[in-house]
Amino acid sequence: MPALSGLMRIMERAARKAGTRLRRDFGEVEHLQVSKKGPADFVSKADQRAERTIYDELLSARPDWGFVLEEGGIIEGDPTRPRWIIDPLDGTINFLHGIPHFAISIAAQEPKLDGSGWGDVIAGLVYQPLTDESYWAERNQGAWLGDRRLRVSARKRLDEALVATGVPFMGHGDFAEWSRIFGAIGPEVAGIRRYGSAALDLAWLAAGRYDGFWESGLNSWDVAAGILLVREAKGFVTDYRGTPDAMGKQQLLAANDQLHSRMHKIVAGALRNA
């Protein structure tokens, strides 16, 4: 295991500080399920508090870096320096319903050398507060769960593959498109799971728990850290057309090299026949 860099230590400290509060807040959600007011307002405030905690920690450590925040939007920093991409609570609906499956996602993205925009994600962290699992990766340093090296699964057969997805809801994503893909992939694989956190789906893919993943309607804060985790675990991530710039296209198709090519053919065929 490589020694944690200063950058990763900053990210880990911010995630763990926010995670401590999220654990306490999650413990309150069950009590609020039966109240007349309900937990929605409480969860919204928990999300905002977690984001503020992460923001304050990262700003203190890197005062000239910008931010892309799920709740707070874009905060510009020095354009020659990296920026943070943050989802303080990925899996909000799970949290709201007392389902213990959610995560904090933090990524660092560097600017392009020619100043034309934003380039590669250079570090990513997905932290699951309830299990205290910290998935992290730095560019060219591999992907890790704590001090254990991660690799995507070695499965080559689709009929043995467990695939994750995200189902469109309330205007997020294209349900007709998703249905076509589901109808094409479903009969070919061993199982499909929808657990409600894209960040954790990608972290689990990097860890070999899942063999593939697809979803559309995604934002950069949902997937920035997870994409790096999968790639550093020797997996492939593209959009539905096979283009590597998946984060900019709001759609992801991810797997190991063999399963990715097979899934890509199925997805392309399903969309072509629409």
Secondary structure, DSSP 4 states (H G I P E B T S, - for coil): -PPPPHHHHHHHHHHHHHHHHHHHHHHHHHHHTTSSS-SHHHHHHHHHHHHHHHHHHHHHH-TT-EEEETTTEEE---TTS-EEEEEEEE-HHHHHTT-S--EEEEEEEEEPTTSSSEEEEEEEEEEETTTTEEEEEETTS-EEETTEEE-------GGG-EEEE---BTTBS-HHHHHHHHHHHGGGSSEEE--S-HHHHHHHHHTTS-SEEEEES--HHHHHHHHHHHHHTT-EEE-TTS-S--GGGTEEEEE-HHHHHHHHHHHHHHHHT-
